Amino acid sequence: MLDNLRNQAAQSEYFQEEEVPAFDEPAVVQRRPVRRGLDQLTGMNAQQRFLLAFMFLILVCLLGTMFLLVTGKVVPPFL
């Protein structure tokens, strides 16, 4: 049953490839706009961007903790 499967598929009209007519004039190739990378945009390499993001994370965590302490939502156990 599966022995002639490849031959049956090659003989089938469904899988026949259509011939694409050749064009006389070449197709116009549109160039995509050049995308600037993030390193060109900020002027920093990957390590510097990571350090900046890490420092921003620490700053947000500290400000959030200070806000919770000032509003009295969190009370340290030593006070």
A tleap script that builds the chain and sets N, CA, C and O, in Angstrom:
source leaprc.protein.ff14SB
mol = sequence {
  NMET LEU ASP ASN LEU ARG ASN GLN ALA ALA
  GLN SER GLU TYR PHE GLN GLU GLU GLU VAL
  PRO ALA PHE ASP GLU PRO ALA VAL VAL GLN
  ARG ARG PRO VAL ARG ARG GLY LEU ASP GLN
  LEU THR GLY MET ASN ALA GLN GLN ARG PHE
  LEU LEU ALA PHE MET PHE LEU ILE LEU VAL
  CYS LEU LEU GLY THR MET PHE LEU LEU VAL
  THR GLY LYS VAL VAL PRO PRO PHE CLEU
}
set mol.1.N position { 0.822 -1.185 0.000 }
set mol.1.CA position { 0.000 0.000 0.000 }
set mol.1.C position { 0.874 1.260 0.000 }
set mol.1.O position { 0.657 2.162 -0.809 }
set mol.2.N position { 1.850 1.325 0.894 }
set mol.2.CA position { 2.699 2.497 0.971 }
set mol.2.C position { 3.926 2.393 0.063 }
set mol.2.O position { 4.709 3.339 -0.023 }
set mol.3.N position { 4.102 1.264 -0.610 }
set mol.3.CA position { 5.283 1.082 -1.442 }
set mol.3.C position { 5.311 2.046 -2.619 }
set mol.3.O position { 6.363 2.590 -2.955 }
set mol.4.N position { 4.165 2.257 -3.242 }
set mol.4.CA position { 4.115 3.094 -4.436 }
set mol.4.C position { 3.583 4.491 -4.134 }
set mol.4.O position { 3.112 5.179 -5.040 }
set mol.5.N position { 3.650 4.911 -2.904 }
set mol.5.CA position { 3.082 6.201 -2.523 }
set mol.5.C position { 3.793 7.356 -3.232 }
set mol.5.O position { 3.147 8.297 -3.694 }
set mol.6.N position { 5.107 7.281 -3.314 }
set mol.6.CA position { 5.853 8.349 -3.974 }
set mol.6.C position { 5.528 8.392 -5.466 }
set mol.6.O position { 5.397 9.472 -6.043 }
set mol.7.N position { 5.401 7.251 -6.073 }
set mol.7.CA position { 5.065 7.216 -7.499 }
set mol.7.C position { 3.650 7.723 -7.746 }
set mol.7.O position { 3.403 8.423 -8.729 }
set mol.8.N position { 2.727 7.378 -6.867 }
set mol.8.CA position { 1.355 7.849 -7.020 }
set mol.8.C position { 1.277 9.362 -6.851 }
set mol.8.O position { 0.526 10.027 -7.564 }
set mol.9.N position { 2.045 9.907 -5.913 }
set mol.9.CA position { 2.036 11.352 -5.709 }
set mol.9.C position { 2.653 12.070 -6.897 }
set mol.9.O position { 2.202 13.158 -7.258 }
set mol.10.N position { 3.676 11.485 -7.512 }
set mol.10.CA position { 4.313 12.112 -8.667 }
set mol.10.C position { 3.386 12.085 -9.880 }
set mol.10.O position { 3.458 12.977 -10.726 }
set mol.11.N position { 2.532 11.095 -9.978 }
set mol.11.CA position { 1.625 10.979 -11.116 }
set mol.11.C position { 0.354 11.792 -10.924 }
set mol.11.O position { -0.367 12.047 -11.889 }
set mol.12.N position { 0.076 12.193 -9.724 }
set mol.12.CA position { -1.147 12.916 -9.440 }
set mol.12.C position { -1.115 14.304 -10.069 }
set mol.12.O position { -0.074 14.960 -10.075 }
set mol.13.N position { -2.239 14.750 -10.593 }
set mol.13.CA position { -2.320 16.069 -11.202 }
set mol.13.C position { -2.363 17.170 -10.144 }
set mol.13.O position { -2.038 18.319 -10.445 }
set mol.14.N position { -2.748 16.852 -8.946 }
set mol.14.CA position { -2.864 17.839 -7.882 }
set mol.14.C position { -1.510 18.430 -7.507 }
set mol.14.O position { -1.407 19.613 -7.183 }
set mol.15.N position { -0.482 17.604 -7.555 }
set mol.15.CA position { 0.841 18.041 -7.132 }
set mol.15.C position { 1.710 18.545 -8.276 }
set mol.15.O position { 2.887 18.833 -8.060 }
set mol.16.N position { 1.182 18.659 -9.459 }
set mol.16.CA position { 1.966 19.154 -10.577 }
set mol.16.C position { 2.239 20.638 -10.405 }
set mol.16.O position { 1.345 21.406 -10.049 }
set mol.17.N position { 3.470 21.033 -10.658 }
set mol.17.CA position { 3.832 22.432 -10.527 }
set mol.17.C position { 3.460 23.169 -11.799 }
set mol.17.O position { 3.659 22.676 -12.909 }
set mol.18.N position { 2.920 24.350 -11.613 }
set mol.18.CA position { 2.565 25.167 -12.754 }
set mol.18.C position { 3.799 25.914 -13.222 }
set mol.18.O position { 4.611 26.372 -12.418 }
set mol.19.N position { 3.926 26.027 -14.529 }
set mol.19.CA position { 5.068 26.754 -15.057 }
set mol.19.C position { 4.764 28.243 -15.013 }
set mol.19.O position { 3.691 28.687 -15.422 }
set mol.20.N position { 5.719 28.998 -14.512 }
set mol.20.CA position { 5.573 30.441 -14.417 }
set mol.20.C position { 6.115 31.049 -15.699 }
set mol.20.O position { 7.265 30.805 -16.064 }
set mol.21.N position { 5.297 31.841 -16.388 }
set mol.21.CA position { 5.810 32.424 -17.634 }
set mol.21.C position { 6.935 33.409 -17.342 }
set mol.21.O position { 6.905 34.136 -16.349 }
set mol.22.N position { 7.910 33.419 -18.212 }
set mol.22.CA position { 9.043 34.324 -18.060 }
set mol.22.C position { 8.625 35.721 -18.501 }
set mol.22.O position { 7.946 35.881 -19.515 }
set mol.23.N position { 9.028 36.721 -17.744 }
set mol.23.CA position { 8.704 38.099 -18.078 }
set mol.23.C position { 9.853 38.702 -18.867 }
set mol.23.O position { 11.016 38.364 -18.646 }
set mol.24.N position { 9.526 39.584 -19.774 }
set mol.24.CA position { 10.548 40.215 -20.592 }
set mol.24.C position { 11.341 41.244 -19.801 }
set mol.24.O position { 12.562 41.322 -19.938 }
set mol.25.N position { 10.672 42.023 -18.988 }
set mol.25.CA position { 11.347 43.047 -18.219 }
set mol.25.C position { 11.505 42.587 -16.768 }
set mol.25.O position { 10.618 41.920 -16.233 }
set mol.26.N position { 12.609 42.931 -16.135 }
set mol.26.CA position { 12.820 42.483 -14.751 }
set mol.26.C position { 11.848 43.172 -13.800 }
set mol.26.O position { 11.419 44.304 -14.022 }
set mol.27.N position { 11.526 42.464 -12.755 }
set mol.27.CA position { 10.625 43.016 -11.751 }
set mol.27.C position { 11.342 44.108 -10.962 }
set mol.27.O position { 12.550 44.034 -10.736 }
set mol.28.N position { 10.592 45.106 -10.552 }
set mol.28.CA position { 11.161 46.196 -9.769 }
set mol.28.C position { 11.254 45.742 -8.321 }
set mol.28.O position { 10.262 45.338 -7.713 }
set mol.29.N position { 12.447 45.815 -7.791 }
set mol.29.CA position { 12.680 45.409 -6.407 }
set mol.29.C position { 12.602 46.647 -5.532 }
set mol.29.O position { 13.345 47.610 -5.723 }
set mol.30.N position { 11.693 46.607 -4.573 }
set mol.30.CA position { 11.552 47.735 -3.666 }
set mol.30.C position { 12.444 47.488 -2.457 }
set mol.30.O position { 12.413 46.419 -1.847 }
set mol.31.N position { 13.227 48.487 -2.129 }
set mol.31.CA position { 14.106 48.372 -0.981 }
set mol.31.C position { 13.344 48.728 0.286 }
set mol.31.O position { 12.584 49.695 0.334 }
set mol.32.N position { 13.572 47.922 1.297 }
set mol.32.CA position { 12.963 48.212 2.586 }
set mol.32.C position { 13.751 49.304 3.268 }
set mol.32.O position { 14.965 49.403 3.086 }
set mol.33.N position { 13.077 50.127 4.051 }
set mol.33.CA position { 13.816 51.173 4.760 }
set mol.33.C position { 14.774 50.546 5.774 }
set mol.33.O position { 14.474 49.515 6.376 }
set mol.34.N position { 15.891 51.164 5.944 }
set mol.34.CA position { 16.899 50.661 6.870 }
set mol.34.C position { 16.428 50.927 8.290 }
set mol.34.O position { 16.110 52.059 8.653 }
set mol.35.N position { 16.389 49.871 9.083 }
set mol.35.CA position { 15.957 50.004 10.471 }
set mol.35.C position { 17.181 50.241 11.332 }
set mol.35.O position { 18.166 49.506 11.255 }
set mol.36.N position { 17.107 51.257 12.137 }
set mol.36.CA position { 18.208 51.545 13.043 }
set mol.36.C position { 18.065 50.684 14.283 }
set mol.36.O position { 16.970 50.526 14.823 }
set mol.37.N position { 19.158 50.142 14.716 }
set mol.37.CA position { 19.157 49.316 15.909 }
set mol.37.C position { 19.048 50.159 17.157 }
set mol.37.O position { 19.225 51.377 17.121 }
set mol.38.N position { 18.754 49.501 18.257 }
set mol.38.CA position { 18.615 50.210 19.529 }
set mol.38.C position { 19.951 50.789 19.977 }
set mol.38.O position { 19.986 51.826 20.639 }
set mol.39.N position { 21.051 50.126 19.622 }
set mol.39.CA position { 22.353 50.651 20.029 }
set mol.39.C position { 22.690 51.942 19.302 }
set mol.39.O position { 23.368 52.803 19.861 }
set mol.40.N position { 22.227 52.093 18.059 }
set mol.40.CA position { 22.450 53.350 17.353 }
set mol.40.C position { 21.533 54.437 17.884 }
set mol.40.O position { 21.897 55.613 17.874 }
set mol.41.N position { 20.369 54.066 18.339 }
set mol.41.CA position { 19.400 55.039 18.830 }
set mol.41.C position { 19.850 55.646 20.156 }
set mol.41.O position { 19.775 56.861 20.344 }
set mol.42.N position { 20.317 54.806 21.072 }
set mol.42.CA position { 20.698 55.293 22.387 }
set mol.42.C position { 22.177 55.588 22.501 }
set mol.42.O position { 22.585 56.321 23.402 }
set mol.43.N position { 22.992 55.042 21.619 }
set mol.43.CA position { 24.433 55.233 21.699 }
set mol.43.C position { 25.079 54.377 22.759 }
set mol.43.O position { 26.209 54.650 23.162 }
set mol.44.N position { 24.383 53.328 23.231 }
set mol.44.CA position { 24.929 52.453 24.263 }
set mol.44.C position { 24.980 51.026 23.734 }
set mol.44.O position { 24.207 50.649 22.853 }
set mol.45.N position { 25.896 50.242 24.282 }
set mol.45.CA position { 25.923 48.835 23.908 }
set mol.45.C position { 25.003 48.042 24.844 }
set mol.45.O position { 24.351 48.620 25.714 }
set mol.46.N position { 24.954 46.739 24.664 }
set mol.46.CA position { 23.995 45.907 25.400 }
set mol.46.C position { 24.261 45.916 26.908 }
set mol.46.O position { 23.319 45.954 27.701 }
set mol.47.N position { 25.518 45.881 27.303 }
set mol.47.CA position { 25.836 45.857 28.727 }
set mol.47.C position { 25.428 47.160 29.404 }
set mol.47.O position { 24.931 47.144 30.530 }
set mol.48.N position { 25.632 48.276 28.735 }
set mol.48.CA position { 25.256 49.559 29.318 }
set mol.48.C position { 23.742 49.689 29.431 }
set mol.48.O position { 23.244 50.228 30.419 }
set mol.49.N position { 23.005 49.206 28.440 }
set mol.49.CA position { 21.534 49.246 28.517 }
set mol.49.C position { 21.021 48.344 29.625 }
set mol.49.O position { 20.054 48.689 30.304 }
set mol.50.N position { 21.662 47.176 29.821 }
set mol.50.CA position { 21.264 46.277 30.905 }
set mol.50.C position { 21.505 46.928 32.262 }
set mol.50.O position { 20.651 46.862 33.146 }
set mol.51.N position { 22.664 47.556 32.428 }
set mol.51.CA position { 22.971 48.205 33.699 }
set mol.51.C position { 21.987 49.334 33.986 }
set mol.51.O position { 21.557 49.505 35.127 }
set mol.52.N position { 21.631 50.095 32.975 }
set mol.52.CA position { 20.662 51.172 33.148 }
set mol.52.C position { 19.283 50.609 33.536 }
set mol.52.O position { 18.618 51.152 34.419 }
set mol.53.N position { 18.863 49.538 32.885 }
set mol.53.CA position { 17.576 48.926 33.213 }
set mol.53.C position { 17.597 48.347 34.628 }
set mol.53.O position { 16.602 48.440 35.347 }
set mol.54.N position { 18.721 47.749 35.032 }
set mol.54.CA position { 18.836 47.193 36.383 }
set mol.54.C position { 18.782 48.294 37.433 }
set mol.54.O position { 18.124 48.141 38.463 }
set mol.55.N position { 19.469 49.400 37.179 }
set mol.55.CA position { 19.438 50.517 38.126 }
set mol.55.C position { 18.033 51.109 38.219 }
set mol.55.O position { 17.603 51.512 39.300 }
set mol.56.N position { 17.317 51.164 37.103 }
set mol.56.CA position { 15.943 51.651 37.121 }
set mol.56.C position { 15.048 50.708 37.924 }
set mol.56.O position { 14.158 51.168 38.640 }
set mol.57.N position { 15.271 49.398 37.815 }
set mol.57.CA position { 14.507 48.422 38.603 }
set mol.57.C position { 14.748 48.619 40.098 }
set mol.57.O position { 13.800 48.614 40.883 }
set mol.58.N position { 15.991 48.791 40.491 }
set mol.58.CA position { 16.321 49.009 41.905 }
set mol.58.C position { 15.681 50.304 42.401 }
set mol.58.O position { 15.148 50.343 43.510 }
set mol.59.N position { 15.727 51.354 41.597 }
set mol.59.CA position { 15.133 52.629 41.980 }
set mol.59.C position { 13.628 52.487 42.204 }
set mol.59.O position { 13.100 53.011 43.185 }
set mol.60.N position { 12.941 51.795 41.321 }
set mol.60.CA position { 11.490 51.609 41.461 }
set mol.60.C position { 11.173 50.780 42.707 }
set mol.60.O position { 10.217 51.079 43.423 }
set mol.61.N position { 11.968 49.744 42.969 }
set mol.61.CA position { 11.735 48.932 44.170 }
set mol.61.C position { 11.939 49.743 45.448 }
set mol.61.O position { 11.154 49.633 46.389 }
set mol.62.N position { 12.989 50.554 45.478 }
set mol.62.CA position { 13.235 51.380 46.672 }
set mol.62.C position { 12.143 52.430 46.862 }
set mol.62.O position { 11.676 52.646 47.980 }
set mol.63.N position { 11.741 53.077 45.783 }
set mol.63.CA position { 10.677 54.080 45.907 }
set mol.63.C position { 9.355 53.435 46.341 }
set mol.63.O position { 8.618 54.016 47.137 }
set mol.64.N position { 9.056 52.266 45.835 }
set mol.64.CA position { 7.843 51.573 46.252 }
set mol.64.C position { 7.878 51.184 47.715 }
set mol.64.O position { 6.879 51.317 48.423 }
set mol.65.N position { 9.024 50.703 48.171 }
set mol.65.CA position { 9.165 50.338 49.577 }
set mol.65.C position { 9.045 51.558 50.474 }
set mol.65.O position { 8.383 51.510 51.511 }
set mol.66.N position { 9.682 52.647 50.077 }
set mol.66.CA position { 9.578 53.873 50.881 }
set mol.66.C position { 8.144 54.384 50.921 }
set mol.66.O position { 7.690 54.856 51.963 }
set mol.67.N position { 7.428 54.301 49.813 }
set mol.67.CA position { 6.029 54.730 49.789 }
set mol.67.C position { 5.176 53.881 50.728 }
set mol.67.O position { 4.326 54.409 51.444 }
set mol.68.N position { 5.402 52.565 50.726 }
set mol.68.CA position { 4.645 51.694 51.628 }
set mol.68.C position { 4.960 51.989 53.089 }
set mol.68.O position { 4.069 51.931 53.936 }
set mol.69.N position { 6.206 52.303 53.393 }
set mol.69.CA position { 6.565 52.644 54.764 }
set mol.69.C position { 5.953 53.969 55.198 }
set mol.69.O position { 5.473 54.088 56.326 }
set mol.70.N position { 5.963 54.962 54.322 }
set mol.70.CA position { 5.428 56.283 54.668 }
set mol.70.C position { 3.921 56.220 54.849 }
set mol.70.O position { 3.400 56.873 55.753 }
set mol.71.N position { 3.209 55.477 54.047 }
set mol.71.CA position { 1.752 55.406 54.151 }
set mol.71.C position { 1.294 54.482 55.274 }
set mol.71.O position { 0.111 54.467 55.614 }
set mol.72.N position { 2.205 53.718 55.848 }
set mol.72.CA position { 1.840 52.854 56.966 }
set mol.72.C position { 1.221 51.540 56.548 }
set mol.72.O position { 0.624 50.857 57.381 }
set mol.73.N position { 1.341 51.164 55.297 }
set mol.73.CA position { 0.790 49.888 54.839 }
set mol.73.C position { 1.686 48.732 55.271 }
set mol.73.O position { 1.225 47.603 55.439 }
set mol.74.N position { 2.963 49.026 55.447 }
set mol.74.CA position { 3.927 48.019 55.901 }
set mol.74.C position { 4.654 48.610 57.108 }
set mol.74.O position { 5.121 49.748 57.069 }
set mol.75.N position { 4.739 47.832 58.165 }
set mol.75.CA position { 5.415 48.295 59.377 }
set mol.75.C position { 6.598 47.359 59.626 }
set mol.75.O position { 6.413 46.146 59.723 }
set mol.76.N position { 7.800 47.903 59.729 }
set mol.76.CA position { 8.949 47.041 60.035 }
set mol.76.C position { 8.819 46.444 61.432 }
set mol.76.O position { 8.292 47.097 62.334 }
set mol.77.N position { 9.290 45.217 61.623 }
set mol.77.CA position { 9.109 44.574 62.930 }
set mol.77.C position { 9.950 45.192 64.040 }
set mol.77.O position { 9.644 44.978 65.213 }
set mol.78.N position { 10.988 45.944 63.721 }
set mol.78.CA position { 11.845 46.515 64.765 }
set mol.78.C position { 11.350 47.855 65.249 }
set mol.78.O position { 11.977 48.438 66.133 }
set mol.79.N position { 10.240 48.387 64.711 }
set mol.79.CA position { 9.698 49.663 65.196 }
set mol.79.C position { 8.500 49.459 66.097 }
set mol.79.O position { 7.925 50.429 66.591 }
savepdb mol mol.pdb
quit
